[in-house]
Amino acid sequence: MTESLERQPAGANADAADAGGARVPICFVVDDDASIRHFLSLILHGGGIDTEEFADGKSFAQAAAKRTPELVFLNIGLESGEAIEAILALAKRGYFGFVQLMSSRGSAVLEHVKSVGEQHKLQMLPVLKKPFETSAIVRIMQQLKLGHPAPMAARIALEEALRKGWIEFWHQPKIDLRKKSLQEPKPSPASAIPNTAFCHRAHSCRGRAKPS
């Protein structure tokens, strides 16, 4: 849905902008599963996006009447009617942000709810089937250009990184959404240069250390 990605998200609330004109984008996460809400919030916060979590459509609609988010993650539960009501509430307010549907239900249900939003001129993103990986959420943020961009990887020699002690090993756990559990973390080499905000994976380094 390339066309929708080119349109500008909401983010037009005058009361949300600070004195300098800059504002932190916000995303509303609507899901009756607290673990999914927290999981999404963790990823979005890491990308520079604030979140507000809602366990049901009613509390979401009340918040949406007071504040306009740039992005909405909306779960479709066993009763799709609640998600449709949330979509209709957004349409009634003339919402121009993005709507990301997510669900473990079948594709037919997801596409039906998505079509309702499209009929009401909402910016509906491609549906997201559960379980999903962290990378899927990061990709959405990148496509919408929300939050802060990933830092560009600088080029450093592996020999220099080893000599100066810049190589670190990070243990990054993987979350299994289906089982709602953490899988065994695997060490990932990364280089971190002191006194800077620069950090990237070690495989970006160039050059080989000469054997001593």
N, C-alpha and C positions, 0 to 999 in steps of 0.2 A: 504493500500500500504506500507507494513512493510519494504520491501526491500529498497525503496527509502529513508526511514528515517534513514537507517543505513549508507548511503553514506555521504561523507563529503560535506558541502556546499562550495560555491565559496570561498570568503574571501581570495583570494590568491594574491591580488594586492600588489605588493611590495611597491608602492607609498602610499598605504593606511596604512601600518603598521607604528607604532611609533617606537621610538628608543628602547623601552623596549620590543618590539615584540608583545605587546598587542594592540588590536584595537577594537573599538566599532562596532558591526555589523550594517549593514544598510539594510533597506528594501525600495524598490520602490513601491509606491502605485499608481496604474493607474485606475482612475475612473473619468467620466465626472461630477459626483455629488460631489461638494466641501464638503458637509456635511459628506459624507461617507469617503472621504479622511481624513478630520480632525478627525473624530471619530476613524479611524484606527490608525492614527498617535498618538493620545492621549494614546491609549492602548499600542502601541508598545514602545513609549517613557517611559511609566511607567514600562515596562519590560526591560529597558536598551538597546533598539534598536533605532538607529537613522532612520529617514525616509526622503525621498524626494517624493514630490507629483507631479503627472502629470495628466492633464485633457484630454490628448489624446495620441494616440500611437506614433505620430510623435515626440513630445517632449520627450517621454519616450525613443524612439530608439536613439535619439541624445545623451541623458544622458548615456544610457547603453553602447554606444560606447566609453565613457570616463571613466566610473567607473562600477565596477562589484559588485552588491549587493548580499548578502547571500540569500535574499528572495524577491520575487516579488508577490504582490497582483494585479491581473489583472482582471478587470471587463469585462464581455461580454455584450455589449449593444445590441440595436436593430439590428445593423449590426455586425454580428459575424466576418465578414471579417477583421475588424481592429484588433481584438484580435488575429486572426490567423496570420496576418502580423507581429504582435509584437512577437509572438512565433517563427515564422520563422527567425526573426531578431536575437533572442536569440540563436537559433540553429546554425545560420551562424557564430556566434562569439564563438561557442563552450562553451556556458554557462553551468556551473555545479552547480549552486545554485538551489533553490527550487522555483517552480511556483505554486501559489495558485490562482486558478480560482474562481471567484465569480460572481453571477448574480441572477436576479429575474426571468430569463427565464426558460423554461422547462428543465427537466433533459436531454432530448435527445440532445439539443443544447450544453449543458455543456459537456456531454460525448463525443460528436463529436470533440469539440475543444480540449478537454483533450487528445483524441486519436491522434490528429495531433502532439501534443507535445511529446507524448510517441513514436510515429513513428520516431521522430527526436532525440530520446535518451535524452530528457529533463526529469528532476525529477519533475513529475507532482503529486501534492498532491491531495487527495480526494477533489472533488468539494465542494464549500461552497455556499449554497443557501441563498439568502437574503429573509427576514431579518434574521440576526444572533445575538446571544447574545455575550456580552463581554467575557464570559467564553470560547466560541469557539475559539476566538483569543488567549487567554491565553493558552489554551490547545495546540494549534499549536506551540507556542513558546516553551512550555515545551517539546513537542515531538521532536522538532528539536534541543533542547538544545541551543537555542539562547538567548542572553541577560543574565541577572543575575538571578540565581535560587532564588526561594522563600525561605526566612529565615526559619530555623527549629524552630518550636514552643517550647519554654521552658515551664517548668512546674512550676507554682506558685500557692500558696494557695489563694482561693478567699478571705478568711478572711484578709490575708496580703495585697492583692490588694485594698480592701475596706478601710482598716485602713490607708494606705499610699496614698490614692487618685489616684490610678493608673487606675481606671475604667473611661472610657470616652464613650460618645455616638456620633457616627459618622452618619451623614445623607448622604447616598449614593444614588444619583439619578439613575434611570433606563432609558435608552434611547430607545424610540420606533422608530426604523428605518423606519417602514412603514409609520408612521404619522410624522416622523422627529420632534419629540417633547420629552420633558423631562416629565417623569411620577412623581407622588408624591413621594418624597424621604422618606425612612423608616429608623428610627434610628437603628443603629447596635452597640451593646455593644462591646468594645474592651479594651484591657489592654495595657498601654504604660508605660514602665519603664523609668524614667528620666535618662538623661546622657548616654543613650545607643541607638543603632540603632534598638533595639528590640521592636516589636509591633505585637500583634496578637489578634484575636477575643477572647472575654471574655469566650466563652464556652470551651476554651482550659484549663481554670483554673481548678485546682483540689481542692477539699475540700469545705466545707460549712462554712459560718460564724456562730459562735455560737450565739444563740439568747441572747440579752442583757437583 
